[in-house]
């Protein structure tokens, strides 16, 4: 029997290929892990709406960790199991800083059952990189004109978009003004051109969500394997009993990992399942 009881896997750059497809070998490997009593948990930075479709082909009936740990939902009935909202005063401070630096924020609420996912201040945004996001997701957004001054209730994460240099500078500005109050990371989604500075309440990340589920299932952290490729995967890769970086991972993630698997294009998760099931 495997020493690992929970396999937490990222989606983009890890589970699916560059065409956002789940390959048959990867699916079969994860089904094999499940057959050996290993809980397979998706832990992604994606919105819940962009994640839930993967539950059926993987036969996953466990909660889905989305928004980099800020939102956990049940894929069977879409119930919210955890929503780590940002305290209203802190949210307003954060949005004010982003606005003053010159970026237009997008904020997310737990509104899946209402047919949308995010709010923005206006539809005709100034930044072309943000315009790309809005255009691709317009069906799932709602305009909230007083977004900075009086944001909606129940916001659990937000982002601004720009170049990598710009977003790293914004991240520094947020932490300088609001030390230890926020969790942030800067990364680029494969679906968009710009880099996003994503923001959640302090202490909220994929690992905090994984530990919550593991505690409910009486699974020790040493019995967790976590696999990812980008900076928002660092907390779970550092914290898990076995932290694995994909071959296509950024250098910082590879440096933090216990092992490096083949890349997503080479079905690296097949090798990871072999390691944890067969003890290789």
N, C-alpha and C positions, 0 to 999 in steps of 0.2 A: 504494500500500500504506500502511495506517495506521501512524503513528509509534508507536502504542500496541500493545503485545503482550499485556497482561494487564489485564483488567477485574475488579476486586474489588468486590463488591457486598454490602451489608448485606441482611438479610431484612425484619425488621419495620420498617415505615415507609418501606421502600425498594423491595424486590422485590415483596412481596405487598400487597394492599389491606387495608382495615380489617376485612374478613371473612376474612382469611388466604387469599385466593385469588390465584392467578397469572393475570393477565388475558391473553387471546390476543395483543393488540398487544405487551405486554411480552415474552411468550415468543417471538414472532416476531422482535422486535428483537434479543434475545439470541442467537437462532439465527443471525441475520444476522451478528452480531459474530463468532461462532464460524466461520462460513463464510469470513470475511475473515482467518482465522488468529489471532484474538484469543482467548487463554485466558480463559474466564469462570470466576471463582472465587467461591464463596459464603463470606463471612467474617461470622459471626454470633455473637451472644451466646447463642443458643439451645443447648440440649443437642443432641447428635448425633442422638438419636432423633427430635427435632422438626425435623430438617433433611434427613435422608437421603431423605425421600419426594420432595423437589424435584429430585433428580438425574435421574430418568427423564424427566419432561416437558421438562427443559432439555437433555437429552442430554449431561449433564456426566459425563465420565469422569476428571475430575481430583480431587485430594483436597479434602475439605470442611474448612474452618477453623471450628471451633465453640468454644463457651465463651470467646468473646472472645480467641481465640488460644492457649488452653491445651491444646487437643486437636485434632489433625488426623487424620482417618481416611479410608480409601479406601472410597467408597460401593459399589464393586463387590463386595468380599468382607469389608468391615467391619474390615479390618486397621488397627491403630493405627500411624500413621507418626510421630507426635510426641505425647508426653504430658508436659507441663511440671509435674511434681508439686511440691508445696510441701514443703520439707525438714521432717521430723517435729518437730524442736524448735521451729522457727518456727511450724509449724501449731498446736502445743499452746499456744504463747504467744498466737497470734492468737485461738484459740478461748477461751482464758481471759479475755482482754480483753473479747470480745463477751459472754461469760457474766456477767462482773462488772458490765458496764454495764447488763445486764438483758435481753438478747436471746437468743433460741434460734437457734443457727446450723444451717444445712443444708449438708452437704458432699458433693462429687461425686467419684466415682471412675470409672475406665474399665471399667465393668461392663455395657456394652451387651449383650454376648454371653451374660451371665448373666441377662438379663431385667429388670434394674433399673438405675437411674442415680444414686441419691443415698441418703445416710444422714441420719437425724435422731435426736435423743436420746430422743424419745417420740412416740407417735402423737397423744395428747391434748394439743396445744400450747396455751399460754395466750393468745397473741396472735391476735386474730381475723384479722388480715391474713395471718399465717402459716398459720392454719387453712384459709383459702381456698386457698392454694397446695397444702397437704397433701391437701385434699379432691379437688382437681382432678387430682392426680398420684399418688394413693395406691398405684396399681398398681406404680409404678416407684420406690417408696421402701422402705427397710428400716430398722428400729429398731436403734440401737446405743446401749444405755443409758449406757455410759461414754464418750460421744462427746467430751466436753471433756478428760477426764483421760487417755484412752487411745484416740485416734481410729483408725479403720481405716487400713491402708496405701494408698498410691497416690492420695491426694487431690490433685486439681489445681486446684480452685476451690471457693469456698464463698460463702454470702451470709447476711445477716440482713435482716429486712424491718421497715418502720415508716413513719412519715411522712417527707416529704422533709427536713424540718428535723432530725428524729431521725437519719436516715441520714447526713446531712452531718456532724452532730456525731460520730457513730460513726466516720466516715471520718477526721475530724481526730484523734480519740483514737487510732486505730490508727497513724497516721503520727507522732503525737507520741511514742508508746511504741516504735514499731518503724521509725524513720526510714530511708527508702530501701530497705526490705526487701520491701515489698509493692507490687503494682499494684492500684489500686482505682478504682471509679467508682460513682456513684449515679445510678440511672435507674429509670424505671417501665416495665414491660412492658405492652403493650396488653391482655394477657390477665388482669392482676391489678390490684387496687385500690392496693396499697401500693407504696412505693418500695423498691428493693433496693440495699443496699451490697454490691457484688460484689467479691470479693477473689481475687487470684492471686499467684503469686510475683513478686518485683520484676523488671521488664523484660519481662514477658510481656503482650502485647496483640495485637490483630489485625495491626498493622503488623509486629511481630517475626515472626509466622507467615507473612505475605505475603512478607516479604523472604527467608525461608528457602526458600519454594517458588520465588520468582523467581531466586534464586541457582542452584538445581538446574536451572532451565530456561534459564540464561544470559540473563536479562532484566534490564536495567538499571532502576533505580528511576525514571528519567525516562520510561520506556516503560510505566509503570503508571498506570492511572486507577482511583481509588477513590471509591466513592459511598456515602453514608450519611446518617443523620439525627439520631443521638444522641451523647452524650458518649463512649461507648466506641468511636465511629468517628473521634474526633479524631486519634489517632496516625496512622492510615492516610491520612486526608485531608490532614494536614499534611506527611506524608512522600512521598506519591505525586507523580509528575510532573504529574498533573492531579487535584486534589482537588475533588470535587463534593458539594455539599449539596443534598438534596431540598428542594423548596419548603415542605414541612411540617417541616423540621428545626428543632431548637432554635436559639436565637439564637447561642449560642457556636459551633455547628458552621457556621452560615452565615458568621459572621465569619472563620472559619479557612479557608474554602473558596476556591478559585480561581474557581469558577463556581457558580451556583445554578440547578438544574433545576426544571421544574414539579413539583408535588407527586405523591405516590404515587397519589392518586385521579385524577390527570390523566395517568397513565402516563409519569411523568417520565423513566424509564429509556429510553423510546423516543427522547427528545430527546438523551440522553447518547450513545446508540449513534450517532445521526446526527452528533454532534460528532466522535466519535473515528474513525468510518468514513469520513465524507465530508469531514472537516476543516473543519467549519463553526464 
